[in-house]
Amino acid sequence: MKMTIRDIDVSGKRVFVRVDFNVPFSDDGSVSDDTRIRAALPTIRYLLDRKARVILASHLGRPKGKVVEDMRMNRVAGPLGALLGTAVNCVDNCVGPEVEKVVAALRDGEVLLLENLRFHMEEEKNAASFAEQLATLADVYVNDAFGTAHRAHASTEGITHFIPSVAGLLMEKELSALGGLLTSPVHPFACVFGGAKVSDKVGMIKSMLARVDIVLVGGGLAATFLKARGLEVGHSLVEDDSLDVARDILRESEKSGVPVLLPVDVLVSRKVQAGERTRIVPVTNIPSDMGIVDIGPRTIDYFSGKLESCHTIMWNGPMGVYEIAQFSLGTKCLINYLTAFDATTVIGGGSSVDAVHEMGLSELVTHVSTGGGATLELLEKGTLPGVDALADAR
């Protein structure tokens, strides 16, 4: 367990909060999905209610150490201020004399948003000198950016060597939900894996195989596993260099007695694009000129029937090419089933998170993780650099 902002006195103190405001934007320049901003609100409000002087810091995009105008943090200040109901001031840097002057003028209960941390190449290099400059701005450091906690950067790991460091409320929530899957899940426990690549998730799959009672595989991952079993998969997305890994996982499944279940039927299309004609076929009869784009109706029933008896379910990755509406039915159906089950349900990872939010069902899921790579790494390794660096609870 890590210390959190509840364990320290923040009243009147300058509190440096690492948040994850790496949000997407619409063509008109507005924030198209404010999920990550909303996720940080409980920590920010907690600090403001206690008259802390709040200094927020985040990255936006991948500027690679250079100033990029459309990656400035002032694009986030307006939406954040509207949600908080208070003004959010901005500065055009995150370190230096001018920033220090603005910070010194902060009053209790005020919010300052620093400029994009990644405008400085020292951030991703975890340069001690840059981390120390950040630390001089505050009395206390709070990491509430779970989505970047798998990176040992200056603002996530380096800064903790110079200033008292604790977790924010979002970080605490993520560690409790995901950590619980590793330490104390209620069985039967199922993992559902989807998405495009086996290579992205092989570590997590192997780690969870030792903890769960059943594994279900859909999405692009399924094509690689089906081919590893010797089936024809047409021109489905397959990682040929991961076939041996898939075979290893299937052998481990047989050895351990934990079944890895694959689709029994799939939706196939000649091209992965909207408007294409599709067919539902058994996985034993996939045409050589077509590829898998979603799981089929028999698989939806098969998977949901297996999940219905589980008390804990973790899902990472969609069952098909969710971004295209006609290939999203498998993902949507399973999410609907998931929200109806009497189980602890945790969803993490890219399009599966997008799907549950777009369907308006996130409140019916036990926990929707804000992490992508951080979720994968925590479930694989059980720890993260940005978490290890925080003070342990007494």
C-alpha positions in Angstrom: 0.0 0.0 0.0 1.1 3.5 -0.8 0.5 6.8 1.1 -2.1 9.0 -0.4 -3.1 12.6 -0.1 -5.4 11.5 2.7 -2.4 10.7 4.8 -0.8 14.1 4.8 -1.7 17.7 5.6 -2.0 19.7 2.4 -3.5 22.9 3.7 -1.8 26.0 2.4 0.9 23.9 0.8 2.1 24.0 -2.8 1.1 20.6 -4.2 2.6 19.4 -7.5 0.1 17.0 -9.1 1.2 14.8 -12.1 -2.0 14.3 -14.0 -2.7 12.6 -17.4 -4.4 15.2 -19.6 -3.2 13.6 -22.8 -6.6 13.9 -24.3 -7.9 13.7 -27.9 -9.2 16.7 -29.8 -11.8 17.2 -32.5 -11.1 19.0 -35.8 -12.5 22.2 -34.3 -9.9 22.1 -31.6 -12.2 21.1 -28.8 -11.5 18.2 -26.4 -13.4 15.2 -28.0 -13.1 12.9 -24.9 -12.6 14.4 -21.4 -12.6 11.1 -19.6 -9.0 11.6 -18.4 -9.7 15.1 -17.2 -12.8 14.0 -15.3 -10.8 11.1 -13.7 -8.4 13.7 -12.1 -11.2 15.8 -10.6 -11.6 14.0 -7.3 -7.9 14.6 -6.4 -8.0 18.2 -7.5 -11.2 19.0 -5.7 -9.9 17.3 -2.5 -6.8 19.6 -2.6 -8.8 22.7 -3.3 -11.3 22.0 -0.5 -8.3 22.0 1.8 -7.0 25.2 0.5 -3.9 23.7 -1.1 -2.1 25.6 -3.9 -2.5 23.2 -6.8 0.2 22.9 -9.5 -0.9 20.6 -12.3 1.6 19.1 -14.8 1.0 16.8 -17.7 2.2 15.8 -21.2 0.2 16.1 -24.4 1.1 14.2 -27.5 4.6 13.4 -28.5 6.5 16.7 -29.1 9.9 15.0 -28.7 11.5 17.8 -26.7 10.3 20.6 -28.9 7.6 23.3 -28.5 4.7 22.3 -30.7 1.9 24.9 -30.8 -1.0 22.5 -31.0 0.3 20.5 -28.1 0.2 23.4 -25.6 -1.6 22.6 -22.3 -3.7 25.8 -22.5 -6.0 23.8 -24.8 -7.0 21.8 -21.7 -7.3 24.7 -19.3 -10.8 25.8 -20.5 -12.5 22.4 -20.2 -10.8 21.8 -16.9 -11.9 25.1 -15.5 -15.5 24.5 -16.6 -15.6 21.1 -14.8 -14.0 22.5 -11.7 -16.0 25.7 -11.7 -13.0 27.8 -11.1 -10.3 29.6 -13.1 -7.3 27.6 -14.2 -4.3 29.7 -14.9 -1.6 28.7 -17.4 2.1 29.4 -17.9 4.1 28.9 -21.1 6.8 26.7 -19.5 7.0 24.1 -16.7 10.4 25.2 -15.1 12.5 28.4 -14.9 12.4 31.8 -13.2 9.1 33.0 -14.7 7.3 29.8 -13.6 8.8 30.1 -10.1 7.5 33.7 -9.9 4.0 32.6 -10.9 4.0 29.7 -8.4 5.2 32.0 -5.6 2.2 34.2 -6.2 -0.3 31.4 -5.9 -2.8 31.7 -3.2 -4.6 29.0 -1.2 -7.3 27.3 -3.3 -5.9 28.4 -6.7 -5.0 26.2 -9.6 -2.0 26.5 -12.0 -1.5 24.4 -15.1 2.1 24.1 -16.3 3.1 23.8 -19.9 3.6 20.4 -21.6 6.3 18.5 -19.8 7.5 16.8 -22.9 8.5 20.1 -24.5 11.7 19.3 -22.6 13.6 16.3 -23.7 14.9 15.9 -20.1 11.4 14.8 -19.1 11.5 11.4 -20.9 15.2 11.0 -20.1 14.4 11.3 -16.4 17.2 13.9 -16.0 17.8 14.5 -12.3 18.5 18.2 -12.9 15.1 18.6 -14.6 13.3 16.6 -11.9 14.9 18.7 -9.2 13.7 21.9 -11.0 10.1 20.5 -10.9 10.5 19.6 -7.3 11.5 23.1 -6.2 8.1 24.4 -7.3 6.2 22.5 -4.5 6.2 21.2 -1.0 4.5 17.9 -1.8 4.3 15.7 -5.0 1.2 13.7 -5.9 1.1 11.2 -8.7 -2.4 10.9 -10.0 -1.4 9.9 -13.6 -1.8 6.1 -13.6 -1.7 6.0 -17.4 2.0 7.2 -17.3 3.1 5.3 -14.2 4.8 2.6 -16.3 7.3 5.3 -17.5 10.3 6.3 -15.3 10.2 9.9 -16.4 11.3 13.0 -14.5 7.7 13.9 -13.5 6.8 10.4 -12.5 9.9 8.9 -10.9 12.8 11.4 -10.8 10.9 14.1 -8.8 10.2 11.7 -6.0 13.9 11.7 -5.0 13.6 15.4 -4.1 10.2 15.9 -2.4 7.7 14.0 -0.3 5.6 11.9 -2.7 2.2 10.3 -2.4 -0.6 8.9 -4.5 -3.6 10.7 -5.7 -7.2 9.4 -5.4 -7.3 8.1 -9.0 -3.9 6.3 -8.6 -5.3 4.8 -5.3 -8.4 3.6 -7.1 -6.5 2.0 -10.0 -4.0 0.2 -7.7 -6.9 -1.1 -5.5 -8.9 -2.4 -8.5 -6.1 -3.8 -10.6 -4.0 -4.9 -7.6 -7.0 -6.8 -6.3 -7.0 -8.9 -9.4 -3.5 -10.0 -8.6 -3.8 -10.5 -4.9 -7.4 -11.3 -3.9 -9.8 -12.1 -6.8 -13.0 -14.0 -6.0 -13.1 -17.2 -8.0 -14.2 -18.3 -10.6 -12.0 -15.6 -12.2 -12.0 -15.0 -16.0 -9.9 -12.9 -18.3 -11.1 -11.8 -21.7 -8.4 -10.7 -24.1 -9.0 -8.9 -27.4 -7.3 -6.3 -29.5 -4.9 -6.6 -32.4 -1.6 -8.1 -31.2 -0.5 -11.0 -29.2 3.0 -9.4 -28.8 1.5 -6.4 -26.8 -0.2 -8.7 -24.3 1.8 -11.9 -24.1 3.3 -10.9 -20.8 0.0 -10.2 -19.2 -1.7 -13.3 -20.7 1.1 -15.5 -19.2 0.9 -13.8 -15.9 -2.9 -14.0 -15.6 -3.0 -17.6 -16.8 -1.4 -18.5 -13.5 -4.2 -16.7 -11.6 -7.4 -17.3 -13.4 -9.8 -20.1 -14.0 -10.6 -19.4 -17.7 -9.2 -17.3 -20.5 -11.3 -16.1 -23.5 -9.6 -14.8 -26.6 -11.2 -12.7 -29.3 -10.2 -9.8 -31.6 -7.1 -9.9 -33.7 -5.4 -12.1 -31.1 -7.8 -14.9 -31.9 -6.5 -15.1 -35.5 -3.0 -15.7 -34.3 -4.2 -18.4 -31.9 -6.4 -20.1 -34.5 -3.5 -20.2 -36.9 -1.3 -21.6 -34.2 -3.8 -24.4 -33.9 -3.4 -25.1 -37.6 -6.5 -23.5 -38.9 -6.9 -21.5 -42.1 -7.5 -17.8 -41.2 -7.5 -16.3 -44.7 -5.9 -12.8 -44.7 -6.8 -12.1 -41.1 -4.4 -10.0 -39.1 -1.8 -12.5 -37.8 1.5 -12.0 -36.1 3.5 -14.8 -37.6 6.4 -14.1 -35.4 4.1 -14.7 -32.4 2.8 -18.1 -33.5 5.3 -19.9 -31.3 4.3 -17.7 -28.3 0.7 -18.6 -28.9 1.5 -22.3 -29.1 3.5 -21.9 -25.8 0.4 -20.4 -24.2 -1.9 -23.1 -25.5 0.5 -25.8 -24.2 0.7 -24.1 -20.8 -3.1 -24.0 -20.8 -3.3 -27.8 -21.3 -0.6 -28.4 -18.7 -2.2 -26.1 -16.1 -5.8 -27.1 -16.8 -6.8 -23.5 -17.3 -8.7 -23.5 -20.6 -7.9 -20.9 -23.3 -11.2 -20.6 -25.3 -11.2 -19.3 -28.8 -14.1 -18.3 -31.1 -16.2 -21.0 -32.7 -17.5 -18.7 -35.4 -16.5 -15.4 -36.8 -17.6 -12.5 -39.0 -15.3 -12.2 -42.0 -14.9 -9.6 -44.7 -12.6 -9.2 -47.8 -11.6 -5.7 -46.6 -11.5 -4.0 -43.2 -13.6 -1.0 -44.2 -17.2 0.1 -43.7 -19.7 -1.0 -46.2 -18.0 -4.3 -47.1 -20.2 -7.4 -47.5 -19.7 -9.9 -44.6 -20.3 -13.5 -43.8 -20.6 -15.5 -40.6 -18.6 -18.7 -40.8 -17.3 -21.4 -38.5 -13.6 -21.0 -37.6 -12.9 -24.2 -39.4 -14.2 -22.8 -42.7 -12.7 -19.3 -43.0 -12.3 -18.4 -46.8 -8.8 -17.9 -47.9 -9.7 -14.5 -49.5 -11.4 -13.1 -46.4 -10.3 -12.1 -42.9 -11.8 -12.1 -39.4 -13.3 -8.7 -38.3 -15.4 -9.8 -35.3 -16.6 -12.8 -33.3 -19.8 -14.5 -34.5 -23.2 -15.0 -32.7 -22.4 -18.5 -31.5 -19.2 -17.3 -30.0 -21.0 -14.4 -28.3 -23.4 -17.0 -26.7 -20.5 -19.3 -25.9 -18.4 -16.6 -24.2 -21.2 -15.1 -22.3 -22.3 -18.5 -21.0 -18.8 -19.1 -19.6 -18.6 -15.6 -18.0 -22.0 -15.9 -16.4 -20.8 -18.2 -13.7 -17.7 -16.1 -12.9 -17.4 -13.8 -9.8 -14.4 -11.8 -11.2 -14.0 -10.7 -14.8 -11.1 -8.7 -16.3 -11.4 -7.6 -20.0 -8.7 -6.1 -22.1 -9.3 -5.3 -25.8 -12.3 -5.4 -28.2 -13.6 -8.6 -29.8 -13.5 -7.1 -33.3 -12.6 -4.0 -35.3 -14.7 -1.9 -33.0 -14.0 1.4 -34.7 -16.1 0.2 -37.7 -19.8 0.0 -36.6 -20.7 -3.2 -38.5 -17.7 -5.0 -36.9 -18.5 -3.9 -33.3 -21.5 -6.2 -32.4 -19.4 -8.8 -30.6 -17.8 -6.2 -28.3 -21.1 -4.4 -27.6 -23.0 -7.6 -26.9 -20.4 -8.9 -24.4 -20.3 -5.5 -22.7 -24.1 -5.6 -22.3 -23.8 -9.1 -20.8 -20.9 -8.0 -18.6 -23.0 -5.2 -17.0 -25.8 -7.6 -16.2 -23.6 -10.2 -14.4 -23.3 -10.2 -10.6 -19.5 -10.0 -10.6 -16.6 -7.7 -10.1 -15.9 -6.4 -13.6 -12.7 -4.6 -14.6 -12.2 -3.2 -18.1 -8.9 -1.8 -19.3 -7.2 -1.1 -22.6 -7.9 1.1 -25.6 -11.0 0.4 -27.6 -12.7 -1.8 -24.9 -12.6 1.3 -22.6 -13.9 3.5 -25.5 -16.7 1.1 -26.1 -18.0 1.0 -22.6 -17.9 4.8 -22.4 -19.6 5.2 -25.8 -22.4 2.8 -24.7 -22.9 4.8 -21.5 -22.4 1.8 -19.4 -19.2 2.7 -17.5 -21.2 3.2 -14.3 -22.4 -0.4 -14.4 -18.8 -1.7 -14.5 -16.9 -2.1 -11.3 -13.8 -0.3 -12.6 -12.8 1.1 -16.0 -9.1 1.7 -16.0 -7.5 4.9 -17.4 -4.3 3.1 -18.2 -3.2 1.5 -21.4 0.3 0.3 -21.2 0.3 0.9 -17.5 -2.6 -1.5 -17.0 -0.8 -4.2 -19.1 2.5 -3.8 -17.2 0.9 -3.8 -13.8 -1.0 -7.0 -14.5 2.1 -8.5 -16.0 4.8 -7.5 -13.5 2.7 -6.5 -10.4 4.5 -3.1 -10.1 5.2 0.1 -11.9 8.2 2.6 -11.7 5.9 5.5 -10.9 4.2 3.6 -8.1 7.3 2.1 -6.6 8.7 5.6 -6.2 5.9 6.8 -3.9 6.0 6.6 -0.1 4.8 3.4 1.5 1.8 3.5 3.8 2.9 3.3 7.4 
